[in-house]
């Protein structure tokens, strides 16, 4: 802890947070606490910081540790060269960002053989130092002295040229020079793209950027990623353009002494250094910097979309008939019980070419009656709308809810090792239909089985830093899983993996224990799971629920460490704990402050009271159904000016995609989302939101639909 304590003042300053809160968060993280646990059960220590702020502290801590590790490595490297002075050590110790640290190290960094290296081998470094000082009157005569010292030199011009190569490298490695050029690039560079290969098969996608230019620091993240992708695919050429004359004048101001005899040599070295060494190096740096910024924005958009998708309203425990629709191959049917267990599977062929409509209707009616089905879930892929029409025209013996389900990712799950392990005796069509049904019942529990990148709610997810993307998505899934809570006795291994303090190995151990010993009767029983120690128990217990447990608190979000407090509250109310839970009137008559102690402050007590009032509450919204316009089936049915109901399927930095029931989502550009200026589509819409849109334009050939939400009520 002592090693990382040094970072807390800087982290607190950067994030504008209270020093003691940052110190406590850092301490908890070092001790192995998870972000969900800290946010939920250590509010007194953190001042009720939310997960976003705690994550920011964790990220800054990791950056600080990486910086310190690199600083130590650099100091050791320079010391091994016998070049570490007290002044240099102080400068290295003072920097607080990685770029400045690398700038200071650059002159001492081992490098490949360069023109300057060759000049040094000829003994010209002293001459370069003399010229750089700009204090001599006759540089040619000084250069002539070096001819006798190095047989490889044939003339003073050659000696002076070699010295200028050394000076050019010094200039390129000067931290002030690099910072100057870097800032000019960052604040005034234009990003320009031109066509490189118009015949490329993807050229049409990037046609908008065949002759494009805009200020780099104003370019939105989605446009930068599009241009970078065009360059990577060989369709576009990309360059960063700055005012080179202005940049040169700034560098000359740093290095050139006016009216000195050697001014011309230093000027020449500055120009050579700028064009040959500095521009390529800094341009690469700046490109990487803005690519990283664009990645961060795209990853944030993806993570927010994923969060909204995972926290979509669940249907809940209902008996479901799920249908994976198709034409030639038929529609796969599966019957699921209220817990999502597969009870029956079958196939019908209601559409062309077989057109066995009557047989299909009869089979569906028989299944819904035999299994007392309450809901029919239909995948929204091929033949989805046609199958929905068929189902809605069936006269069932009782009310039947029919829901179209986004099946993105179902095919990925059905072919996965997880699906094969869960359903070893069934093919991928059955697994896919099961996934559609379960996704309706509980989106979170089903989607955690799928790689988040395959769910279809990202923006340029294949172009961004994959490690950073995966880390962010894992954090998002973990946050959602723990926000909702997990039923210990029914949760899958994949779902348990994301519970605070568990991970893959302990999740597997819990499943194995459950198979061997039956359902858990209490949270305390978790301690019997092999390798699940006290720390893991502390971190996970509050997020695991046990319905109908011996202790009713085990079905709530009250942490076992606070059971004594909850029991004290029940005694004060003169009620058994099970009668107090859900009894708002009894709780309102108690003075919450009377229960504070050294272990539980007001924040923790407020959470306990809230949980006792609504034990095991689900933070997700209640489920609602939606139907599309029956007259609109394909993109060919759309006409400009039509107003239709739709559902938001994806949100990007440039707008939102909306499903209007034609197998091709339409785009509501950010400028068409509202009658006011907005910076972020998330200000106006959220995933799975039901919206009304107007058709602006339809391009059937390119399968593009432009929509507007302006003044559509």
Order of alpha helices (4+ residues) and beta strands (2+ residues): alpha-alpha-alpha-alpha-alpha-alpha-alpha-alpha-alpha-alpha-alpha-alpha-alpha-beta-beta-alpha-beta-alpha-alpha-alpha-beta-beta-beta-alpha-beta-alpha-beta-alpha-alpha-alpha-alpha-alpha-beta-alpha-alpha-alpha-beta-alpha-alpha-alpha-alpha-beta-beta-beta-beta-beta
